[in-house]
Amino acid sequence: MKYKLVILSFFASLNFGFSQSTSEFFKAADAFFKTNVSNGKVAYSKINNNKEALNTLATLAETVSVSKSDAKTYQAFWINAYNISVIKGIIDNYPIKSPLDKKGFFDKTKYKIAGETITLNDIENKKLRAQFGDARFHFVLVCGAVGCPPLINKAYLPNTLEAQLQKQTEIALNNSSFIKVKKNKVELSEIFKWYKEDFVKKGTEIDYINTFRTDKIAPKSKVSYYTYNWNLNKQ
């Protein structure tokens, strides 16, 4: 009987630890971003000189358990996991001028996250886009390049996720460097070309953008796409 109680106590402690891993991960991620991100840029050189916090965070991400039934926790976890994995991928190949300098950076390199071995593209396309169909993900998933929307210096958290998604989308779509409007012409980031289907579900790309803009774009403006800047988003 005593032996059974010991075994039950052991598994109870494991389950408790596993359930706590999500909050521990969010706390560590928040501290990491606050320390290493400023004005949308990442202190890669600083991280490379002391990898302990990044490695600890990556180890935490391996053991996290999330379910789609808790959608906000699930989404917040995978957004943070993506952004952290991008940084880890760059540090693993540092020094590097662009994530594209590493062949297969997005579709071949795999990370151990939440009990799975997964690529960055799979996080974006299978864990988030395919499951929830929210185009705002494109403005919070940061690919390590200057052309991406800026990385924030805090973690995405379940209880603030909706406000964070909304804010970052508004920031990107009101930024004159990201959405370039000139008279009856508008130049868009290639994000809008690569993932066009995400932005035209209820109208045109301009319709989607105007949902978040203060200064609306003329609906019949001619749309083109400027070349994506793949240079590293480093401090």
Long-range contacts (C-beta under 8 A, 24 or more apart in sequence): 18-63, 18-65, 19-65, 21-60, 21-63, 21-64, 21-65, 22-64, 22-65, 22-66, 22-73, 22-77, 24-60, 25-57, 25-60, 25-61, 25-64, 25-77, 25-80, 26-76, 26-77, 26-80, 26-155, 26-157, 26-158, 28-53, 28-56, 28-57, 28-60, 29-57, 29-80, 29-84, 29-155, 30-154, 30-155, 30-157, 32-57, 32-84, 32-155, 33-83, 33-151, 33-152, 33-153, 33-154, 33-155, 34-153, 34-154, 36-87, 37-151, 37-152, 37-153, 38-153, 38-235, 39-150, 40-149, 40-150, 40-151, 40-152, 40-233, 41-150, 41-151, 41-233, 41-234, 41-235, 42-87, 42-90, 42-144, 42-151, 42-233, 42-234, 42-235, 43-234, 43-235, 44-87, 44-90, 44-91, 44-94, 44-232, 44-234, 44-235, 45-234, 45-235, 46-235, 47-87, 47-91, 48-91, 48-94, 48-95, 51-91, 54-84, 54-87, 54-88, 54-91, 57-84, 58-84, 58-85, 58-88, 58-111, 58-112, 61-85, 61-111, 61-112, 61-113, 61-114, 62-112, 62-113, 62-114, 62-115, 63-114, 63-115, 64-113, 64-114, 65-114, 65-115, 66-114, 68-131, 70-158, 71-132, 72-158, 72-159, 72-161, 72-162, 73-158, 75-128, 75-132, 75-156, 75-161, 76-155, 76-156, 76-157, 76-158, 76-161, 77-114, 78-123, 78-127, 78-128, 79-128, 79-137, 79-140, 79-141, 79-156, 79-161, 80-155, 80-156, 81-111, 81-113, 81-114, 81-123, 82-120, 82-123, 82-124, 82-141, 82-142, 83-140, 83-141, 83-142, 83-151, 85-111, 85-113, 85-120, 85-123, 86-120, 86-142, 86-143, 86-144, 87-144, 89-120, 89-144, 90-144, 90-232, 96-232, 97-231, 97-232, 98-145, 98-230, 98-231, 98-232, 99-143, 99-144, 99-145, 99-230, 99-232, 100-230, 106-143, 129-195, 129-198, 133-198, 133-201, 134-165, 135-195, 135-198, 135-199, 135-201, 135-208, 136-165, 136-166, 136-168, 136-169, 137-165, 138-191, 138-195, 138-198, 139-165, 139-168, 139-169, 139-171, 139-172, 139-173, 140-164, 140-165, 140-168, 142-233, 144-232, 144-233, 145-228, 145-229, 145-230, 145-231, 145-232, 145-233, 146-229, 146-230, 146-231, 146-232, 146-233, 147-189, 147-190, 147-228, 147-229, 147-230, 148-233, 149-178, 150-233, 151-233, 169-212, 170-212, 173-209, 173-212, 173-213, 174-212, 174-213, 174-214, 174-215, 179-209, 179-213, 179-217, 180-226, 181-215, 181-217, 181-221, 184-218, 184-220, 184-221, 184-222, 185-221, 185-222, 185-224, 186-217, 186-221, 186-222, 186-223, 186-224, 187-224, 187-225, 187-226, 188-223, 188-224, 188-225, 188-226, 189-225, 189-226, 189-228, 190-225, 190-226, 190-227, 190-228, 191-228, 192-225, 193-225
